[in-house]
Amino acid sequence: MIMSEVNSDYDKHLDVARSVEATRDESWRYVERMQYAIASGALALSVTLLTFTDDVQCKWVIITSWILLVASILINFASHIVSYIASDTTREKMFDRMREGTPYEPNAINDIINKYNKPTMWLNIISIVFLALGVIGLLIFFIIQIL
């Protein structure tokens, strides 16, 4: 195999990887926008509907739901900060490797990236779980109120 074929294959793989990454990033941005909209909307709607209720039953359910929804928003915000720090740290590790003359090793680089991205991934998962629990809690609260 001649060198141009190797470079061509590398470029093709790189193009596909970038395309997949762009799709993933756009999808995640959409999920985050929806998460903020759902959490904020659920909070606003529940407060509005609560003003029409004279006798509130199971106050602990709605309070817990509100706490979960607010926590979801705050944790998602924190994940952006952690992600920014992880990106900076990963970038610095890459520059360190370049300054030290370390050869390009995709597995080593992936290990570094994965190491610093784990906290962000966990914060995102926790944030979505809190959102789901908060919304479910509000549904339960309003079902109890209606019955």
N, C-alpha and C positions, 0 to 999 in steps of 0.2 A: 504494500500500500504506500502510495507516495504522500508526502507531507501535506499537499493541498487537500487531499481527500480527508485526512485526519482533521485538519482545520475546518473543512466544510462540515464534517460530522459534528465537531465541537460547536460550531456556530449554530447548526440546526438544533442541537440539544439545548444550547443556551437560549435560543429564541423560544423554544417550547417552554422551557423553565420560566422564562420571563413572562410569557403569556399566561401560564398557569398561576404564577404569583400575582399578576395584575388582576386576574379574575378572582382569586382568593381574597385579595385586599379589598376589592370593590364589594364583594359579597359581605365581608366582615363589617365594612363601613355601613352598609345597608342594615345589617343586624343591629349595630350599635344605635343607629338613628331610630330604628323601630323600638329598641329597648328603652331609650329615653322617652320616646313618645308614649309608649304603653305605660311606663311607670308614672310619668307626669300626668298623663290623662287619667289614669286610675286614681291617683291621689286627688286630683281636682274634681273628678266625677263623684268620688265617694264623699268628699267634704260637701259638695253641693247637694247630693241626695240626703246626706245626714241632716241638713238644715230643714228638710221636710218631714223629719221623723220626730215625734214628740217623746215616745217612750223607747229609749235605746236599750236593747238587750245585748248581752255578751259584749260589753265594751272592750274587753281584753282582746277579742278577735280582731276588731277593727284597728285597735291601737297596735297590735302585733303586725298586722298587715301593713299599716303605714310605716312602721319601723323597717320592715323588710323591703318595702319599695324605696324608701329613702336610702337604706343601706345599699341596695342594688345600684342606685345612681352614683353614690359616693365611691363604691368599690370599682365601678366601671371607670369613673374619673381617675381613681388611683392607678388603675391598670394602664392608663395612658402615660402617667408619670413614670411608672415602673418600666414600661416599654421604652420610653425615651432614654432612661438611664441605661437599660440593657443594650440599646442600640449604640449609645456612646461607648459603653464598656467593650462591646464586641468590636466596634471599629478600632478602638485603641489596641485591643489584643491583635487585630489584623496588622496594624501598623508596627506593633512590637515584633511580630513574626517577620515582617518585611525588613525592618531595621537589623534584626539578628541574622538575616539571610536564610531563614528557614525555608526549605523548599515547599512548593505548593502541594498541600495534601488535602483533598476534598473531605476525607473522613474526619481529620483533625479539625478542620474549619467547621464542619457540621456539628461536631461535638461542642465546640465553643458556642456556636449560635444556639444550639438546643439548651445548653446549660443556662444561658442568660435569658432565654425566652420562657423557661418553665414557670417562673413566678407570674408572668403576665398571663400565661395560659390558665393557670389555676385561678387567678383573680377573675378572669373572664367567665370561667365556668361557675364560680361561686356567685358572681353577679347575676348570671342568667337563672340560677337555681333560686336565688332570693327573689328575683322578679316573678318567677312562676309561683312560688309559695305565697308571695304578697297578693297576686291576682287571685289565686285560689282562696286565700283567706277572705278577701273582699267578697267573692262570690258566696262563700259560706255565710258570711255575716249578713248579706242582704237576703239570702234564702231564709235564714233564721228570723230576720226582721219581718219578712212577708208572711211567714207561717204563723 
